Amino acid sequence: MDFIGIDGCPAGWVYVGRGQHVEGGVVSTLEEIRGELEEARVVLIDMPIGFPDPEQPVRQCDRLARRVLGSKRSSVFPVPAREVLKASSYDRARQINKELLGRSLSRQSWNIIPRLAELDEFMQRWNEKINIRESHPEILFWNLNGKKPLKPGKKSREGRELRRNLILQTWPEAEKIEQKLLVNYPRRALTRDDIYDALILALSAELGQNGFHSLPPLPDFDQSGLSREIVWPMNSG
C-alpha cells in the first residue's frame, strides 16, 4: 500500500490503502499495521497530531479549519491538553484542561482520549520512520466538492450518499472496498461514515503525492516537537 487513510472507529482503527493493490480493514491498534505504514509513501489520519498548550490553547490549524468549513465548523472538535491523556476520570480531565487551556472538556473529546493517547505514543516512537500527517475528512470533502463545505451531516442518509458519490466520481473502484468492509465488519465495530472517512483519506493521500496545502501554511510544533497542521492535496482530483 503506497497511500493509506486511517480513521478511528468503534473497534479501533479502519484503514484503506491504495497502490498496486487496494486493501482495507479494521485493527485494534496502529502497531498491527506499522509495517505497512512504514512502507507507505503517504499516510493521512483523522486524529489530532500535536497538542495545544497554555501559550496556544487552541491549535492554529483547528481555528483555520473551522473558518474554512463555516457552518460545518463544529466537525473540528477542540483538542485537549496532552496532560489530559493521563487523567483517571472525566471530571479530573475537565479540571486539568481548565487549568491549562482555560476551558473545560467535552464528552466527545473525552471519549476519544484512548485513541489520542495511542496515536501520540505511536508518533513519539515512529514519527521519523513514517510519513503520517493529520488531515480532516470534512476538509477533504470540501476540497473534492469545489472548495464548498458539504451541508448535510455525515451521519444522515443524504450526507452519506453525497460523500460516497464524491468519492466514487474520482475513484470508482472504492465501491469494492466499501462493500468488503460492510460485509466483514458489523456496524457496532465500523460505521458507514467511518468507511467514507477512511476512503477519502486514502484517496487524498494519493492525490497529494505531489504536494499538500497546509493549515496553517507554515505548521507550528507542540512542546514535544510534533507538527500541528491539517493538510489537503494540491490536486483536487
C-alpha positions in Angstrom: 0.0 0.0 0.0 1.6 3.2 -1.1 -1.1 5.6 0.1 -3.1 4.9 3.3 -6.0 6.6 5.0 -6.8 5.9 8.7 -9.8 6.9 10.8 -10.8 6.0 14.3 -13.8 3.7 14.6 -15.6 1.9 17.5 -13.4 -1.2 17.1 -10.2 0.7 16.9 -8.9 2.0 13.5 -10.2 1.5 10.0 -7.6 1.8 7.2 -7.8 1.9 3.5 -4.7 1.5 1.3 -4.2 2.4 -2.4 -1.4 1.2 -4.6 -0.8 -1.8 -6.8 -3.5 -3.5 -4.7 -6.3 -1.8 -2.8 -6.8 -3.0 0.7 -9.0 -2.2 3.7 -9.6 -3.5 7.2 -10.0 -2.8 10.9 -7.3 -3.2 13.5 -7.4 -2.7 17.3 -4.1 -0.8 17.4 -1.9 1.0 15.0 1.0 -1.3 15.8 -0.8 -4.1 13.9 -0.2 -2.3 10.6 3.1 -0.5 11.5 5.0 -2.4 8.8 2.5 -1.2 6.1 2.7 2.3 7.4 6.5 2.4 7.3 6.4 1.3 3.7 3.7 3.7 2.6 4.7 6.9 0.7 1.9 9.0 2.4 -0.4 8.2 5.4 -3.3 10.6 6.3 -5.0 10.1 9.6 -8.1 11.8 11.0 -6.9 12.3 14.5 -5.0 15.2 16.1 -1.3 15.1 15.9 0.3 17.7 18.2 -1.4 19.3 21.2 -2.3 22.8 22.3 -0.6 24.3 25.4 -1.0 27.3 27.6 0.7 29.5 25.1 -1.5 28.3 22.3 -4.7 26.9 23.9 -6.4 26.5 20.6 -4.3 25.0 17.8 -4.0 27.4 14.9 -4.8 24.6 12.4 -8.2 24.0 14.1 -9.0 27.6 14.1 -8.3 27.9 10.4 -10.1 24.7 9.5 -13.2 26.0 11.3 -13.0 29.2 9.3 -12.8 27.2 6.0 -15.8 25.0 6.9 -18.1 27.8 8.1 -21.4 26.2 9.1 -19.7 22.8 9.5 -17.1 24.2 11.9 -18.4 22.0 14.7 -16.9 19.0 13.0 -13.5 20.2 14.2 -13.6 19.4 17.8 -11.4 21.2 20.5 -8.2 19.2 21.1 -7.4 18.8 24.8 -4.0 19.4 26.5 -1.6 16.4 26.3 -1.7 16.1 30.1 -5.4 15.1 29.9 -4.3 11.8 28.3 -3.3 10.5 31.8 -6.4 11.7 33.6 -8.1 8.9 35.6 -11.7 10.3 35.2 -13.7 12.7 33.1 -14.0 15.1 36.0 -10.3 15.1 36.5 -9.7 15.6 32.8 -12.0 18.6 32.7 -10.2 20.1 35.7 -6.8 19.6 34.0 -7.9 21.1 30.7 -9.5 24.1 32.5 -6.3 24.8 34.4 -4.0 24.5 31.4 -6.1 25.8 28.5 -8.8 27.8 30.2 -11.7 25.7 29.1 -13.5 22.5 30.1 -13.5 19.3 28.1 -16.4 18.0 26.0 -17.7 14.4 26.5 -16.9 13.9 22.8 -13.2 14.7 23.4 -13.1 12.5 26.5 -14.5 9.6 24.5 -11.6 9.6 22.1 -8.8 10.0 24.7 -7.7 6.4 24.3 -7.2 6.9 20.5 -5.5 10.2 21.1 -3.1 8.6 23.7 -2.4 5.7 21.4 -1.6 7.9 18.4 0.6 10.3 20.5 2.6 7.4 21.8 2.9 5.9 18.3 4.0 9.3 16.9 6.6 9.8 19.6 8.1 6.4 18.7 7.8 6.2 14.9 7.4 9.8 13.7 10.8 9.8 11.9 10.1 6.5 10.1 6.5 7.0 8.9 5.2 9.8 6.7 2.0 10.3 8.6 0.1 13.6 8.6 -3.0 14.8 10.1 -6.0 15.6 7.9 -9.7 16.1 8.3 -12.4 14.3 6.2 -14.6 17.4 6.0 -11.7 19.5 4.7 -11.0 16.8 2.1 -14.6 16.6 1.0 -14.7 20.4 0.9 -11.7 20.2 -1.5 -13.3 17.5 -3.6 -16.5 19.5 -3.7 -15.0 22.5 -5.4 -14.0 24.2 -2.1 -17.6 24.1 -0.8 -18.5 22.5 2.5 -21.0 19.7 2.5 -24.1 20.9 4.3 -25.8 17.5 5.1 -24.3 15.8 8.2 -22.2 12.8 7.5 -24.4 10.6 9.7 -27.6 11.4 7.7 -28.6 9.3 4.7 -28.3 12.3 2.4 -24.9 13.2 3.9 -23.5 9.6 3.5 -24.7 9.4 -0.1 -23.3 12.7 -1.0 -19.9 11.8 0.4 -20.0 8.3 -1.2 -20.8 9.8 -4.6 -18.0 12.4 -4.4 -15.5 9.6 -3.7 -16.8 7.3 -6.5 -16.7 10.1 -9.1 -12.9 10.2 -8.7 -12.3 6.6 -7.5 -15.0 4.2 -8.9 -13.0 1.1 -7.5 -13.6 2.4 -4.0 -17.0 0.7 -4.1 -15.3 -2.7 -3.9 -13.5 -1.7 -0.6 -16.7 -0.2 0.7 -18.6 -3.4 0.2 -15.8 -5.6 1.6 -15.8 -3.5 4.8 -19.6 -3.5 5.1 -19.7 -7.3 4.8 -16.7 -8.1 7.0 -17.5 -5.8 10.0 -20.7 -5.2 11.9 -21.9 -1.6 12.4 -21.1 -1.8 16.1 -17.4 -2.1 15.0 -17.4 0.1 12.0 -20.0 2.6 10.8 -20.6 3.7 7.2 -19.3 7.3 7.9 -16.1 5.8 9.2 -15.7 3.9 5.9 -16.2 7.0 3.8 -13.8 9.0 6.0 -11.1 6.3 5.5 -11.8 6.2 1.8 -11.5 10.0 1.3 -8.3 10.0 3.4 -6.7 7.2 1.3 -7.8 8.9 -2.0 -6.4 12.3 -0.8 -3.1 10.7 0.3 -2.6 9.7 -3.4 -3.9 12.9 -4.8 -1.4 14.7 -2.6 1.7 12.7 -3.7 2.9 15.8 -5.5 2.2 18.1 -2.6 -0.2 19.3 0.1 -1.7 22.5 1.2 -1.5 23.0 5.0 -3.4 24.9 7.6 -1.5 26.9 8.7 0.7 27.4 5.6 3.8 27.1 7.8 2.9 24.5 10.5 4.0 25.1 14.1 5.0 22.5 16.6 3.9 21.4 20.0 6.1 21.1 23.1 7.1 17.5 22.1 8.1 18.6 18.6 5.1 17.2 16.7 3.7 19.4 13.9 0.3 21.0 14.3 -1.3 21.1 10.9 -4.2 19.9 8.8 -3.4 19.1 5.2 -5.3 18.5 2.0 -3.9 17.7 -1.5 -2.9 20.3 -4.1 -4.6 18.1 -6.7 -8.4 18.0 -6.1 -8.9 15.0 -8.4 
